[in-house]
Structures are given as C-alpha cells and as structure tokens.
Amino acid sequence: MKRVLTLLIIFSACFGFKAKADEGMWVLPLIEKLNIGRMTELGLKLSAEDIYSLNKASIKDAIVIFGGGCTGEIVSSQGLLLTNHHCGYGQIQSHSTVEHDYLRDGYWAMTKEQELPNPGLSVTFLVRIEDVTGQILANVRDGMSEQDRSSAINEARSAIESKAAEGTDYRATVSSFYGGNYFYLLVYERYTDVRFVGAPPSSIGKFGFDTDNWEWPRHTGDFSVFRVYSGPDGKPAPFSEDNIPLKPKYWLPVSIKDLDRGDYAMILGYPGRTQRYATSYEVGELLSITHPNRIRIRGTRQEILMADMQSDPKVNIQYASKYSGSSNYWKYSIGQKAGLERLNVRAKKEQIENQFNTWVNTDPARKAKYGESLNMIRTAVEGRAQFANAQQHISECFNQGCEILNLNMVATMLVNALKSGDNQQVRDISSNLRNRISSFYKNYNPPTDQKAMKAMLKLYRNDVPAKFHPDFYVKVVDKKFKGNIDRFVDDLFARSIFSDEAKLNSFLNKPVLKTLENDPVYLTAGSISKVSSEVSKELSQFDGSLTTGRRLWIAALREMMPEKTLYPDANSTMRLTYGTIDDYDPKDAVTYKYYTTLQGVVEKYKPGDYEFDLPQRLIDLNNKKEFGRYASPKGHMPVCFLTTNDITGGNSGSPVLNGNGELIGLAFDGNWEAMSGDIAYETELQRTIAVDIRYVLWVMDIYAGARHLVDEMTVVR
C-alpha cells in the first residue's frame, strides 16, 4: 500500500497539473489516506467507511456495472435501479414494435408483473478491492522480456483469481494500474435477472439527440428504470417467475432539496478509459489517424441510416440503438480532435517529455534504466501507423459498416460442421443457429445495409493503400463487375442466402456445403478476414515495445518529480470523483450557469422535429406549472445541472451524491469545451452534465403517473 501511495504522490507533478480537488478518479480503499480531508472541506458529511467498507453496508454496495459499459445505482429496498436512458436504450429498443413503440411513447410497468425481462443483461456489484501487487510481481525479474514478464504475471493472476472465487458465486479479476506497475484484485457478484421497469419517451430521454450531445446548456431527461431480481434465496439466479426483487445491502436515499452553486458533489461509478499519461506521439496518432477515420467513416454511414430511419417507423426502431451507439463516439471524436488542437495538448506533452529528457540524461543509472522509454513508444507508434490505419478501416468499414458480413460466423460454423461429416452435429448447429439469427434479422433491414455496404466498400478502396485491399476487389469487383462496386453489392444481396431470413431458414433445413462455399457473403468475408489477420499480425510486433515503453515511462515519472498526488488512469474499475456544483466560462464574455429548467426545454421545442419534438402533455404541465414537490424554491422545474467532477465514458448513469450521500442526479455527459479531457484534464473547463433527480422523479410521478415507483424510494426533503 505504501508503494501505491508513493506512486500517486508522484504522478501529477510529472504532468504539470495543478493540484485540484475536483480532478481525479480515485481508488476507493485509498480515499481515507488521500482525499477525505479535502472532501470534508468541500462539504462531505460522511466518513470514508460510509463510502467504502468491508465490514458494513456502504455506498459502494448500491453502485453497479450496468450491462457492459454503463453505471447504475440501487434506489430502493426492492432492487429498483436507475441508469441513463441511453444506457437502457438497447433494452427499450428490443421491447419496441411498430404497434408498441416504447422508444417513441415511453413505457411504465404499473405492477411488477409488467416488468419486462432482458436476456443477456446483467448488473455487477463490487464486493471488495485488494492490493495484490506484491503477489503478482513476485516472480518478475529485471531484464525479463515482455513476453516472459507477461507470462509470470498471468500465472500469478490466474492463481489469485481462482483462489478469490473458490467456493463462492463471485467473479474475481486482477486489473493492472499505473501502466502495469501495480495490480488490484477486484471481486464481483453478478445478477442476470434484470427487468425493464420504465423510461420516458425518447423526446424526453434523448431530447436534443446529436445536436445537443456533449453540449451545454442541456435539457435531456436521460434516465431509465430497471429492477434487479434474485433467486428466492437472495443469490444471483437466471430469469425465473419464482425470482424475487433483490434485497440490497444498501440503497441510495434520494434528495429533492434545492441545489446551489458551490454545493458538494461526489460521483461513484465505472469510468472506462482515460489516457492522461499518453505521450505526444500517441496524441499525434489520435489526431492523424483515429479521430479523422472515425469521423469520416461513421459520418458517411450514419447519413444513410438516418435517411432510412426517418422514412420508415420500422427501420427507425430497428436502427435506433445502432445509430445511437455509433453517433455518440462519432461526435466524441469530432469534439476531442478539436479540443486537442485548440488547447495545443500535443505541445504540452512535448514540454513534459523535454523535462524528462533533461532529467534522465543527468544520471547514467537513470539513463540506463529509463533512457529508451520514450524512444520505444515513439518507434512503436510510428512503426504501426499504416497498420493501425488499415485495421481501423477494416473494423469500421467492414466489421461494423457491413452488417451482412457478420453472418459469416454462421457460414463458418456450418462449413466446419458439414466438412466433418457428422450429420448430428450439422443438425444441432442448424437448430442453434435459427435462434441466433432471429435476433439478428429482428433489427436488420437489408436495403439499408445494402446502401451502407456500397458506401463502405468505396470508402475503404479510396482511402486505404492497395496493399491492404482484400482480394475480392480485384478478383470479383474488377474482373466480374468492371470495378463497379454498386453492381457487386447488388449481386451479393441478390444471390446470398444470408440476405433474407426466410431464405436462410430454408437453407438450414437442408444445408449444402457447396452452396455455402460459393456464397458471396462467405467468400467476401473470407477475403476480408485474410487481410485482417495479416494486419493484426503486423500490428502485434509493436505491442511488446509499446507496453514496455509505457510502463518504463510511468516508472520514470515516478522518480522524476515525487511531490504531488494524482490517480491512476480509468480502467473500468470503480472510482470516486469529488468536486462542487459550478458554472463555467466557455469563451470570452460568456458564462454558463449551473442549471437548466423545463422552460428551457419548451423553448427548444420544434414540432415534428426528430431531435426537438416534445409530448404535448409535458408542454401543458409546464404551462400550468404543475411541478408538485419537485420544483425549486426559485420557482422553476430543474432539469440538468453542472459539476466539476472528473468522469469519462462508463460513468454514464453514475449517481451524483451530495455531502450526505443522497442522490441528487445521474451523470450522463461531459461538456464540449473540454472534450480533450480524457487525454489532458482541463481544470477551468471540465464539467460533468447530470440530469437532476427532481426532474427524474417529476417525469415518473407527475408526467407518467408512476408514483408507485417514487414511493419505493427513500425521498429526503
């Protein structure tokens, strides 16, 4: 533990950050030693053990990983859970039909019997965190190759994880921190019966859509409601009618007290990934490859999807979640690229690297130990550039951009089974595949994918060097179709058994090997797979050097300037961030105040508009000022607010808590002016955008008439 504390003290100075309480994603077991004093100064009324404890129920017991990439929180003794609307979007979409469009109209279960199951959805509770650095590195020696070091670490990791989970239903994982210099064991408990309880219509839950995404002022009611169920014994269990609402160890009280500038705000959640210690070379890669590619490729495909979504209600339901998932990080890339350039982040990283070079060259021992760290990173980043560019295009254009090619998995499984000559295996696989493909076709529109595939194949051919082109371009597109990609794609959709669910199901009744091996989807996907494997192999040759360089870089910074405290990069483990509610000044002569109101929602209203339409009932309630007990004493209905908390992707749905540990909002976004924050925290600009819990409760209670859900909660006035 002492080594971890020492490392934390060192990091911030290395990167020239000013010490500020509201910067940092802190590991919970360390807040007593590192943070509690400053947190108390800002307004926290709780002890560190009230937040994280192994001996009693604490706030961390109410916080969950929701699905695979969001955070949620338990808010009642009956397992009621809140998260963002955009986090529950896939589940809302999966339950929607043209006749019962819950994306458009919202949904509220008025009884527990009306709560809807969600196969594949889980929530995960943290049981404990333990520093296992000494055990993990026990057999690691200086001079080891990266491969040998990794093998020693993985062997120790496997043993620790197995022992931690032995005799329990827990899941244990060892995660690396601080560039692979430190390691923590995290023990989890996962529940897989999670039912959809309710959500507002998208005109509230996604109000503003792409235009307002990452922007302030924001007026989005970004929340949805679920319930966690357990077996009758209280333990995790698969879905069953016999299951009961979870009796949680802890649930968050909910505050409807007014919020003021300067009030304490604390967030616990699961931030996904930051790169605060990235070098100038890695920032350069983001600016020249990663972000431009994502912006161009996704933007092209999204235009096609949106046109079809707006012209057909069924297509809109089928593609709503796909479009949302794509557009979120498309706009993120636009914002982060602009922020990195505007704030000159690459040059700031170069200044740190120059300081390092001066420091390391003053001592022969330092130079011997750390002197090659930056050079290793630079050489790896520069060496992999062409392969990273090709790999991203393969992923974005083919794997994500051409949905029909994903069905090659079906073809490959059948081909292998048919070649085996085992008829029973063929029948079993065919039966299993019927269930899997039904979910694919439920959310698939072949004409939309056909248009997108034409655009993606053209973009790839134009933007990627010929040496990375799959051979179907020359062998089929050029030779058979005279270079006409549109004709190639039309032929593929006309001839492939995968372009139509009925056609594929008919084939599965009597599969024929030759038909599969000649199917254009199978042949095209195979051609792409060959290039993808070659590119991945080329990329992998730089992995060892990059990993070693990054670890040495952080270890060197540890020694260079040890006087200040900073936190490890986000890595999808539970973190705490603290700060205050506050305004900010985005540009000269402009100040954004810390809250928005329902009147502001109505002022953005555009009848019939995809992004800014509103339910008439909401407009009427605002006009009548029917706000109930949820109104601010200042006379308005609050909607969203700003804090100085440090969050990133994965924190979506995280609870924003006041100094008493009471829920005051749900974090759902960052602000446009600080989009570079995952790389370099901007102390003056960085803000978290949260939906006010009073707006959440108002929508449930007064707008939707689901008062019974509010009554479950412990509401503090």
Secondary structure, DSSP 8 states (H G I E B T S, - for coil): -HHHHHHHHHHHHHTT----TT---EEGGGHHHHTHHHHHHHT--S-HHHHS-SSS--GGGGEEEETTTEEEEE-BTT-EEEE-TTTSHHHHHHT--SSS-HHHH-EE-SSGGG-EE-TT--EEEEEEEEE-HHHHTTT--TT--HHHHHHHHHHHHHHHHHHHHTTSS-EEEEEEEGGGTEEEEEEEEEE-EEEEEEE--HHHHTTTHHHHTT-SS------EEEEEEE-TTSS-----TT-EE---S----EE-S---TT-EEEEEE------TT--HHHHHHIIIIIHHHHHHHHHHHHHHHHHHHHH-HHHHHHHHHHHHHHHHHHHHHHHHHHHHHHTTHHHHHHHHHHHHHHHHTT-HHHHHHHTTHHHHHHHHHHHHHHHHHHHHHIIIIIITT-GGGGGHHHHHHHHHHHHHT-HHHHHHHHHHHHHHHHHHHHT--HHHHHHHHHHHHHHHHHHS-GGGS-THIIIIIIHHHTT-HHHHHHHHHHH-GGG-HHHHHHHHHS--HHHHHT-HHHHHHHHHHHHHHHHHHHHHTTHHHHHHHHHHHHHHHHHH--SS-------SS-EEEEEEB--EEEETTEEE-SEEEHHHHHHT--TT-TTT---HHHHHHHHHT--GGGS-TTSS-EEEEEE-----TT-TT-EEE-TTS-EEEEEEEE-GGGGGGGTS--TTT--EEEEEHHHHHHIIIIIT--HHHHHHB-EE-
